[in-house]
Amino acid sequence: MEYRGYDSAGIAMHVENDVAHLRALGKVALLEEK
């Protein structure tokens, strides 16, 4: 992955009839902790 100066990481996935998302400020490692 290339650093572009963003200070957050997130993921979204389709769950049943909705979209679930998770976002964390900081590095990807902080998203993994959630």
MDTraj code that builds the backbone (N, CA, C; nanometers):
import mdtraj as md
import numpy as np

residues = "MET GLU TYR ARG GLY TYR ASP SER ALA GLY ILE ALA MET HIS VAL GLU ASN ASP VAL ALA HIS LEU ARG ALA LEU GLY LYS VAL ALA LEU LEU GLU GLU LYS".split()
xyz = np.array([
    [0.0834, -0.1166, 0.0000],
    [0.0000, 0.0000, 0.0000],
    [0.0889, 0.1243, 0.0000],
    [0.0452, 0.2263, -0.0639],
    [0.1223, 0.3503, -0.0754],
    [0.0683, 0.4555, 0.0211],
    [0.1577, 0.5228, 0.0916],
    [0.1169, 0.6291, 0.1840],
    [0.0755, 0.7520, 0.1051],
    [-0.0441, 0.8018, 0.1333],
    [-0.0950, 0.9200, 0.0635],
    [-0.1279, 1.0332, 0.1601],
    [-0.0878, 1.0202, 0.2850],
    [-0.1108, 1.1269, 0.3810],
    [-0.2425, 1.1167, 0.4562],
    [-0.3153, 1.0072, 0.4384],
    [-0.4419, 0.9912, 0.5096],
    [-0.4144, 0.9513, 0.6543],
    [-0.4994, 0.9948, 0.7437],
    [-0.4822, 0.9643, 0.8857],
    [-0.5929, 0.8737, 0.9381],
    [-0.6485, 0.7903, 0.8520],
    [-0.7510, 0.6969, 0.8961],
    [-0.7493, 0.5737, 0.8062],
    [-0.8130, 0.4673, 0.8543],
    [-0.8253, 0.3436, 0.7782],
    [-0.9664, 0.2918, 0.7989],
    [-1.0177, 0.2202, 0.7023],
    [-1.1528, 0.1688, 0.7166],
    [-1.1787, 0.0501, 0.6264],
    [-1.2900, -0.0173, 0.6553],
    [-1.3334, -0.1313, 0.5761],
    [-1.4862, -0.1291, 0.5731],
    [-1.5427, -0.1741, 0.4632],
    [-1.6882, -0.1854, 0.4508],
    [-1.7199, -0.3204, 0.3885],
    [-1.8294, -0.3816, 0.4329],
    [-1.8698, -0.5092, 0.3757],
    [-2.0212, -0.5213, 0.3726],
    [-2.0691, -0.5978, 0.2780],
    [-2.2120, -0.6209, 0.2628],
    [-2.2543, -0.7276, 0.3630],
    [-2.3490, -0.6930, 0.4507],
    [-2.3987, -0.7853, 0.5523],
    [-2.5504, -0.7879, 0.5414],
    [-2.6055, -0.9039, 0.5055],
    [-2.7485, -0.9195, 0.4813],
    [-2.7939, -0.8135, 0.3814],
    [-2.8841, -0.7243, 0.4191],
    [-2.9329, -0.6214, 0.3267],
    [-2.8778, -0.4843, 0.3614],
    [-2.7618, -0.4807, 0.4224],
    [-2.7042, -0.3548, 0.4677],
    [-2.5533, -0.3552, 0.4403],
    [-2.4923, -0.2412, 0.4624],
    [-2.3474, -0.2289, 0.4509],
    [-2.2930, -0.1952, 0.5891],
    [-2.2063, -0.2802, 0.6402],
    [-2.1423, -0.2561, 0.7695],
    [-2.0067, -0.1934, 0.7437],
    [-1.9713, -0.0934, 0.8233],
    [-1.8411, -0.0300, 0.8043],
    [-1.7747, -0.0045, 0.9385],
    [-1.6437, -0.0016, 0.9342],
    [-1.5624, 0.0222, 1.0529],
    [-1.4502, 0.1153, 1.0122],
    [-1.4287, 0.2182, 1.0910],
    [-1.3259, 0.3171, 1.0590],
    [-1.2475, 0.3485, 1.1855],
    [-1.1189, 0.3703, 1.1691],
    [-1.0336, 0.4061, 1.2819],
    [-0.9411, 0.5189, 1.2399],
    [-0.9273, 0.6166, 1.3254],
    [-0.8318, 0.7235, 1.3009],
    [-0.6928, 0.6711, 1.3313],
    [-0.5986, 0.7032, 1.2482],
    [-0.4618, 0.6575, 1.2684],
    [-0.4239, 0.5499, 1.1689],
    [-0.3324, 0.4648, 1.2077],
    [-0.2772, 0.3635, 1.1182],
    [-0.3657, 0.2395, 1.1112],
    [-0.3381, 0.1543, 1.0133],
    [-0.4150, 0.0318, 0.9931],
    [-0.4122, -0.0555, 1.1184],
    [-0.3035, -0.0556, 1.1920],
    [-0.2934, -0.1363, 1.3143],
    [-0.4037, -0.1008, 1.4134],
    [-0.4449, 0.0248, 1.4195],
    [-0.5527, 0.0648, 1.5099],
    [-0.6859, 0.0067, 1.4644],
    [-0.7050, -0.0089, 1.3347],
    [-0.8264, -0.0716, 1.2827],
    [-0.8281, -0.2190, 1.3205],
    [-0.7130, -0.2847, 1.3156],
    [-0.7042, -0.4265, 1.3516],
    [-0.7412, -0.4478, 1.4981],
    [-0.7133, -0.3515, 1.5855],
    [-0.7445, -0.3642, 1.7277],
    [-0.8944, -0.3615, 1.7533],
    [-0.9710, -0.2956, 1.6658],
    [-1.1165, -0.2883, 1.6823],
    [-1.1761, -0.4199, 1.6416],
])
top = md.Topology()
chain = top.add_chain()
for i, resn in enumerate(residues, 1):
    res = top.add_residue(resn, chain, resSeq=i)
    for name in ("N", "CA", "C"):
        top.add_atom(name, md.element.get_by_symbol(name[0]), res)
traj = md.Trajectory(xyz[None], top)
